[in-house]
C-alpha cells in the first residue's frame, strides 16, 4: 500500500505543480479586487472537499475551478486510490492545502492580508493558516 500511496501522491503533486501558475494568476486577480471591509475578520478561502474548487469568502469569486483536479488527474486515479486502500480525500487535503498556501505566498498574499485561512466546506472548526502552513482550531484563528 505504501508504494501505491506514494505513486498516487506523486501523480497528484504533479497535477498541482502544473496547475500552480493558473492558481497564482487567479490569486493575483483576487488580490487586485476590492474586498468588503470586515474589521477584525481575517480573509478566508473555502475549498469544496468534493470537487476541490476554492472560493474567496470575501468576494465570493472562485480562485480555483471546481473539478479541475478530477479533470487533470489520470482517469482512474480515484479508483486506484480505493483499490489500494488509500484515503483519497485525506491525500487531497494533505496536498492541496500546502500547495494553496505556497501559491498564496508566491503572489504576496501575506503582505496584503494577514492572517488568511483556507477551510474545507462543512468543516469550519479547523482553518488552514496560510502563513504558518498548518491547521489551527477556528477559536484560535478568530480569537474566540
N, C-alpha and C positions, 0 to 999 in steps of 0.2 A: 504494500500500500504506500510506503514512503516514496518509492520510485515513481509511482503513478502520480502521487500528490505533487512531487517536485516538477514532473513534466507538465502537469496541468497548470501549476502555478507559473511556470516559465512561459507557457503559452499566453496566460492572462497578462503577465507583466509585459510581454512583447506587444500585445494589443494596446495596453495602457501607454507604453512608451511611444508607440506610433500615433496615439491619439492626443498626446500632450500638447503639440502645437495648436491643435484646434481648441482644446480647453483653455490654454493660455490666451489665445485670441479672444475667446468668449469672455474670459475673466477681465481682460483689459477693457472690453466694451462695457462690461458690467460696472467696473470701477469708474468709468467715464460718465455713467448715468447719474442724474441727481438721485439721491437717496432721501426718502422722507425722514425728517428728524424723529429720532426715537431716543430722547435723553435717557442715559443710564442703561440702554439696551444694546448689547453687542450685535454685530452683524452675524446673521445665521444663513446657512445653506441647508437645504433639505434634500436628502438622497432617497429615492424610492427604492426600497430593497427588493423589489420585484423586477423593475425594468432598469434600474440604476441610472435613471435620469436624475439630474441635480438642478435644483431651482433656488434662486435667491428669494429669501423670505421678504426682504425689504422692497424689492421691485416686482416680485412675482414673475420674473423673467427666467426662462431656462438658461443654464450655462453649459449643460451637457445633455444632449438629446436622449430621450427615452429609447431604450432598446439598441442603442449604438453598440454597446458591448456584445449583446447577443448576436447582432448582425455581423460583427467583426471577428468574434471567436470562431474557431472551427465548428462546423455544423453539428458535430457530435460531441462537443465539449461537455455539455451538461450531462448527457447520457454516460459518457466515460467517467465523469465525477461520481455519479450514482453507482455505476458498476464497480468502481474501485473503493466505494465506501467513503469517498471524500465529501465533506460537507461544503458544497459549492457556495452556499450563502456566506459561510464564515470565510472561505477563501477570498471571495469578492470583497467582503468588508475589510479583511486584513490588508488587502492590496489597494483598494480604491481610496480609502481614507488618507493614507500617507501620500499616495500619488496626487490627490487633490491638494493636499497641504503643500506638496512640492511645487505644484503649478502656482498656487496662491503666493508662495514666497517669490517665485521666479518673476511674477508680474508686479511685485511691490505691494501686494495686498496689506501686509502688516504696517507699512508706512502710512497707509490711508485709514485703515480700520483695525483697531487693536482693542480688545481681542476680537476674534471671529471664530465661529464654530460651524461644524458640519454635524448634522444628526440624521439618523435614519427615521423615515416616516413611521409613525406609530411607536417610536422608542425615544420619546423626548427626555426620559430620565437620564440619558447619557449623551454627552456632547463631545465631539472630537475637536479638541483645541488645535486650531490650525497653526499656531505659533509653536506650541510645545510639542505638537505631533503625538498627542496621547488622548485617551478618553478620560473625561472628568465627569463627576456627577453634575446634574443640572443645578443643584443647590450651590455647588462651587462656582460654576460658570456664571450664575446670575446672582450670587451673593445672598441666596435665600435660605 
